[in-house]
Amino acid sequence: MSPRAGRPGPHTLAFVESPVQLLNVLEWAHAHAPGVGLTLVVLSPVDPMTRGQLRRMAELAREEGHLVRWEEARAGAAAPLHTVGGLTGPLRRATRVVLGDPFSRYVQLLLTITRARDVVVVDDGTATMEFVGQLARGERLVRWHRKGGRRGPRDLLLAPVSAAARRRLTPGGGRTVEVFTSMPMADTPPGVTVRAHTFAWTRARFGPPRIIRGADLVGTSLVETGVVDGDAYLEAVRSLAGAHGARRYFAHRRESAVKLHRLAVETGLEIVRPELPLELIARRGPIGRTVLSFPSTVVHTLPLALTGTEVRVTVCDIDPAWLTRTASPRAQGFLSGVTDSARAVHRLPSAAPVRP
């Protein structure tokens, strides 16, 4: 066990479902619980790329002295019952719960079980901005790309669980709620403590990176979530790569193999499937002198992870013409807010949107 943390115990229990969430739990522990081991529960998804990144991140967590508990939470119809049953005891004993995705039905169900008086929400990318805003406005918890859509039977069935979880995420009755974030917060709910996430652990653990000529382009899963049209996205990537001399395309873990193959063939970009979150990949290097990104988490996180280097992060707006007919009415405003806030906070330069 690494001397960086103490012996892991039952008092702090963290739940993660993605590599970025796990990274941000490590960042929170480094910043606000130094020397304290925690039990980190991985609610494993089925996607192979995400699982691979999670296993690599779990290795880093163990090196930091934390106990990792891997749960095959989606391995068949009986998996949720088995997972929840096995976690009931630790949840009852925990005095603090740390979580990465308050929109997750799985996490919401676990929140209804715990008696923990301290709840910490760490960054889950841009979704954290929406979560805090919804909590401040007293709205039900809905992911931004689904907002405005019709509630399905599953949503109605799980509505009581979501409502109960929302109460657990609201301070009061001796319960504290903390948000650990690198995202700008327009609205802060009363009683919620917001702490700055600066990627201090990442910068201390890795780098500085070797910087190479040319540009790298960061992929997005906006096509996979039904927000952006696939053909429009491909043409935008091709135009940006040509205009900025991009050579590599860092794929989002949720991008489809079919789409990535098409991008490689039609743009000539080298497709890179990172084995770790991009913040760690960039910090370790090599990384292009310019990093191009559409509206996403990295326009806020990469400038922090790359503080002190000569790497320039450049953001490209999503043209409204790229949106699909089924995109949420909230989509354009949300995506514009991500880029506008990144420009304001980090003073990022812009790459003008290209029209297909």
MOZIWO-V216405 format. One record per run of one state. SS is the DSSP state (@ for helix, = for strand, . for the rest). FROM is the first residue (numbers start at 0). LEN is the number of residues. If there is no record, write none. Layout:
SS|FROM|LEN ; SS|FROM|LEN
//
This chain:
.|0|4 ; =|4|1 ; .|5|6 ; =|11|5 ; .|16|2 ; @|18|14 ; .|32|2 ; =|34|1 ; .|35|3 ; =|38|5 ; .|43|4 ; @|47|16 ; .|63|3 ; =|66|5 ; .|71|7 ; @|78|15 ; .|93|2 ; =|95|4 ; .|99|5 ; @|104|7 ; .|111|6 ; =|117|5 ; .|122|4 ; @|126|11 ; .|137|6 ; @|143|3 ; .|146|6 ; @|152|5 ; .|157|1 ; @|158|10 ; .|168|3 ; =|171|1 ; .|172|2 ; =|174|7 ; .|181|11 ; =|192|4 ; .|196|3 ; @|199|6 ; .|205|5 ; =|210|8 ; .|218|9 ; =|227|1 ; .|228|1 ; @|229|15 ; .|244|1 ; =|245|5 ; .|250|6 ; @|256|11 ; .|267|2 ; =|269|3 ; .|272|5 ; @|277|7 ; .|284|2 ; =|286|8 ; .|294|3 ; @|297|8 ; .|305|6 ; =|311|5 ; .|316|3 ; @|319|3 ; =|322|1 ; .|323|7 ; @|330|16 ; .|346|2 ; =|348|3 ; .|351|5
//
